[in-house]
């Protein structure tokens, strides 16, 4: 049953904690580049054809041929809300107060004093739209229209959460379009909204953020795609997402915007129980590479070389500073954890020097990556989404750190720590130096984990010492 219900302006403003963002005229007569960020949900590193996958993804494969494909692009977290907080702010989710998945009963969201990509671009005259899954707070004050977006259309959290509301909002007004969102037509409806936005924004710079609902479960595809893939409903869903990307690219070509538009495609974390992490170990909810390493494609004809593959390390944390540099936007006042990766995107560099990248699960620091080397220092005592052991699922220090060379060992199978104690010491020192800049609760979680006495074999789940 479809219903439409409007939240009054008075009620909306009473709940909101941020001022409404006004439309600002362009500050320069020179056209600034458009930015389109397409973000899948629970898509595996090995799902796309251009990454060796079995699913039919001709439009994403074409995007890779016409742009750049990254092989070492990692999300800042292995689950939904934290990964999105990092993507939009350029800061670790454990810095910005979103260390875990948010649920409909939660009253929190991305804090007001964090600056999103949309809020960064608005003062430059950008039109902004968010279509799809938000998952950074569902109360009015946390919705995209209070975080720099002119308009929002989508489900504010995961599609397996209830009530499954489909919302439309503009500053000052929130409408519930469907009390129970129709899942089968979500992707085509998201796509139609996105294409219409491109058409109506072609005379001004724009930022389109399209975080798809799928392939997060429950899966659903429109009649045009359902039953068409030889790989079941998951294949149908990914093929429809690929079609959506094709529609976006076609709209840019139709309006002669291809060379003016940076198009980025990635996913929030690894696959759940369906989908493929490729040759990587682990899945969603783990800090093994299969939980955090994602497909990443970038296309901007004339600015990004065609057909290039980048093996340099990059992160979702890098999107905001890279967009800021490309668009000429001042960086937000708070220190960023990401870096500008335009030298990689332009083909000027094959890799960049950077500080260690930290891998968090909830508040817990579990791994750090420096170049091609990854150090594991902590792990939960059981698999995620499995019945917890007696005493509950807890984060524990490994009996000793584990070190993997991801350039030679992508599935993290061969521990080099005994042979490279010097490298273990160096990465751990760097990791702890960066951690010292985090909020006190995050530092305390690491310290308390390190105090626990554990036993077990390398590569296995640690267990408390008896």
N, C-alpha and C positions, 0 to 999 in steps of 0.2 A: 504493500500500500504506500503510495506516494503522498506526502503532505508537505505544505510550505508553512513555516512558522517564522515570524520576525521577532527579533529581540529589540526592544525599544532602545532609542538612542540614549535616553536617560539611564536605563539599566546598564547598557553597554559601557557608557562613560564612567558609571559608578564603579564598575569592576575593573576598568582599565587603569593601568598604572603609568602608561606612557602617553605623551601628547600625540595627537594625530599628525602624520607626516604630510605636509602640504606639497602640492605639485610645484616644482621649481623650474623656472625657465632655464634653457640650456645656457651655459656660461660662455660658450664659444661658438662662433659661426662654423668652425670646422667640425665635420661629423666625427664623433667618437665611435669606436667599434661597438657593435652589439655583442652580447654574450648570451649563449644558450647553454645551460647546464642540465643535462638529462641524467637522472640518477635512478637506477633500478634498485629493487629491494630483494636481497637474498640471491642474487645472481652469482653463479659460480665462475671462477677463473677459467675453467675449462669448458664453459657452455657455448661460447661463440665460435663460429667457423674459423675466424681469423686467429683464434687461439688454439686451433686444433680440435675444436669440439665437433660433435656429430649433428648438432641442431642446424637448421637452415636459417642463416642470418645474412642474406645478401646485402641488405642496406648497411648494416654495421661493417660487414666485410669491405664494402665499397668505401665507407668512411675511413677505414684503415688504409686502403690503397690510395686514397686522395689526401691523407693526412699522416699522422704519426701514431704508432701503437707502442705502448709501454709494457714491459715485461716485469718490472719491479715497482709497481705502484701499490701502496698499501693504505688501507683505511686506518684511522686513528683508534678504532675500536671494533670488536667483533659482533656487536649488536646495534640495533636500530637508532634509538635516540642519541646515545653518545656520539656515534659516527656522524650524525647530521649536525650536532652542535659543533663538532670540530670542522666539518666542511664549510659551514657558513660563517665561522668566526676566525679560522686560522689558528685556533688555540685548542690545547688538549681539553677533552670533555671534563677531565678531573680538575682543570683550572676553572672552568666556567660553571661548575655546579650541576652538570648533567652526567654523572658517572654510570647511570643505569637506565634501563628501559622505563619510560613513563607509561602509566596506565590511566584509563578514564577516571578512576577514583582519585588520582593524584591532583593536588592543587598547585603543584609547582610547574615551572617551565624554564626556558632559557632566560636568565636574569636580565633585567632592564638595562644594566650598564654594559652589557656585551653588544658589540656592533656587528651586524650581519653584512654580507656582501651587498644586499639591497640597500641598507641604510648608508653604506659607504658610497654607493653610486647615485642615490637620489639627489644630493646637492649638485651633481653635474648635469642634471636635466634628464636623467634616465626615466623612462616608463618601466614599470616593474610588475611582473605577474608571477604568482606561485600557483601551480596546478598539480594536485596529487596529494601524496601523503606528507604531512608536516611533521608530526610527532615530536614537537618541542614545546608542548603545552597546549591544552585544548580550551582553556578558559579564554574569554574574549581578549584580555590584556596580553595574552601570549600568542595569539593568532598572527599569521603573516602580515595582516594589514596594520598591525602595530609594530612590525619589525622591518618597515621600509617597503613593503609591497602595496601597490595600488589596489590589488584585487587578489582574492584567493578563492579557489574552487577545488574541493576534494574532501577526503576523509582525514580528520586531524590526527589519526594514529593508525595502528595496524588494522587490517581488515578482519582479523580474528578476535578483535576486542569489541565489546558491546557497552552502550548502544552504538551501532555502526552507522553513525550519522554522516550524510553527505551535506556539506556546508557550502554556502556562497557568502563571501563577505567583502565589503568595501569599508573604508574608514567610517565609523559611526553606525554601521548596520551589519547584522549577522542574520542570515536566513538559513533555516534548516530545510533543505530541498527534499530530502528523503530521510524518514526515521530509520529505515533499514535500507542502506544503499544497495542498489542492484549491481551485483558484481560483474555479471556477464558483459555489460556494456561500458564498464569503467574506462578501459583503455581507449576505445574510440571516442568517448566523450571528452576525456582529457586531451586527446589529440586535436579534436575539433576546436576546443577552447584555445589551445596553443597556436594553431594555425591562424585562427581569427585574430589573435593578439598580434602575430607577426604582420598580418595584412593591415591592421589598423595602426600599427606603430612604425611603419616603414619609413616615415618622414623624420623620425626622431630616434636617438639611440635608445635601445631597450635591453633589459635583462629579463630573460625567461628562465625560471627555475621549474623544471618538470620532474619531480620525484615520483616515479611510478609506484603504484601499489604492489605490482607483481615483479617477480614470481613468488612473493610471500604467500603462504597458504592462508585461507582456502583459495585454491586456484579456480579461475573461471575465464572463459574466452567467449567472444561473440560468435554468433552462428557462422560468420564468414570464415573463422579459423578453427572452431571446435571440431575435433575429429580429423583434421587435415594432416597433422604431423605423424610420422611413423614412430615418434617417441612419446606418445601419450599426451595427456592434458598439459603436462609441464612443457613439452615441445610446442603445443598449440599456443600457450601463453607467451613463450619467448618469441615465437614467430610473429605474434601480433605486436609485441613490443618492437621488434625489428621493423615491421610495417610502419609503426608510429614514427620511428626515426626517419624512415623514408619519406613520410609525409612532411615532416619538419624540413628536411633537406630540399624537397621539391618546392615548398613554399618560399624558401630563400632564393632558389633559382628563378622562380616565377617573378619575383619582385626585384631581381638583380641585386640581391643582398649577400651573395655568397662570400665575396671578397671583403665585405665589411663586418663579417660575423664570425666570432670564435665559437665553435660548437665543441662541447666536451661531453663525453659519455663515460659513466662508471657505475659502480654499485656500492651499497653501504657496507656490506660484509659478505662473507662466503655463503655457500648454499646450506640450507637446513638439512632435511633428509633426502630431498630430491635435488637434482642438479649435480654438476660435476666440479670439483676443485681442481680438475686436471691432475697433474703429477704431484700436487702439493698435499702435505699431511694436514689432517684436521678439517673441520667444517665450522659453520657458524657457532659462535659462543666459545671458541677456543682461540688462544693466541699463537697456535701453530699457523704457518703461512696460509693454509687452506681456509682459515677463519677470517683473515684480514687482507690477503693480497687479492687485488681486483683487476678486471679488465679496465683499461683506461685508453680512450681514443680521443685525439684532438685534431680538429680540422679547421683550417682558415687559409683557403687558396691564396697564394702569393706571399703569405707570411710564414706558414708552416710547410716545410717541404713534403712532397707527396711520397708515399710508399716507404717511409722511414720507420725503423724499429729502434726504440730507445731502451737500452738496458741499464740506464742510470736509475738510481733510487729516487723515488718521489712519493708524495703523500697527499691525502685529501687536505691536510693542513696547509699545503702550498697553493691551493686554488685562490684564496682571498689575496695574498700578496702578489700573485702573478696577475690576477685581474686588475688589481690596483695599479700595477706598473703599466700594463697595456692600455688602460683607460685614463691614466693620468689622475688617479684619485689619491688623496692623502690617506696614509695608513691610519687605522684607528689608534687611539692613544695608548691602549694597553699593549704590552710586549707580545709579539706573535711567536708562535712555535714553528710556523711554516716559513718557507723561503720562496723567493721569486724563481720559478723554474723556466722562465722564458728563454734563457740560453739553451735549455734542452729542447724546448718546443721549436725554436727557430733553427735548430740544427747547428748552432754555433759551438756547443759543447756536447760531449757524450756522457759526462757525469759532472756532479758538483760536489764540492767539499761542504759538509754539513755536520752539525752536532749529532750525537746518537739519537735515533728515533726510539721512543719508549712505547711499549705495548702494555696497555692496561686492560684488565677485566674487572669491571666495576671499579672500586677504589684501589684495587690491588695491582701494583707494578709487578709484572711477571717476566718480561723479556726486554732486551734492548738490542737494537741493530746499529752497527757501525760499518758502513760500506757493505761488503758482501757477508760479513760475519754477524751472527745472531747468537746472543747469550740468553739462555733460560735460567732464571734464578728461583722461580716459584711456580706452583701449579695447584689447581684444585685436586682434591683426593678422589674425584670421580668424574665421569663424563657428564657434560651438560645435557639436560633433558632426559636424564636417566634417574631411576630411583636412588635417592641418596643413601650412603652407607649409614650404619648405626652411628649416631652422634651428629649426623648432618653433613652437608657438603661444605667444606671449609678450605680456605686457601692455606697452603703449607709451603715452606721452603723446600727446595730440592735437597737431597742429602749432600750433593755438591753441584755447582753450576754445570750446565751443559753448553757446549759451543759447537755451532754448525756453520760450515762454509756454504752459503746458499748458491754460490755460483757453480759449485760442483755437486751439491747435495740438496736439491730443492725440496725433497720430502723429509728433511731433518732426521735422517736415519743414522748418521755416523758422527758420534760425539768426538770432537777433537780436543776437548778440555785437557785431558791428561798430557797431550803432546804440546799444547800451547798455553801453559800457565801464565806466561807474560801477557798474552792477548786477553785472557780471562780477567786478569788484574786491571788492565788498561780500560776495558769496556765497563767493568763494574765501577771503577773510579769515575768514569765519565757519567755513567748512569746516575750514580748517587750525587754527583755534583749538580746535575740538572734537577734531580728530585728535590734538592734543598731549596729550590725556588718555588715549590708548589705550596698550596695551602696546608696548614698544620695537620688537619685530619688525614690527608693523603700521605704525608710523611709518617704519621703515627701508624697508619695501617701497614706500611712497609716495615717499620721497626718492630711492630708486634708480631708480624709474620716471621721475621728473621729470628726472633727469640724462641720459636717453637723448635723442639727437638724431633727430628724425623729420621726415618730409615727407608730403605728401598733401593732398587737398582736404577741406574741411569736410564732415561727414556720411559720410565714407568710412572704411575701415579704415586706420589709420596704418601707415607702413612706415619702417623704419630708413633714415636718410639714408646715401647712399653716400659 
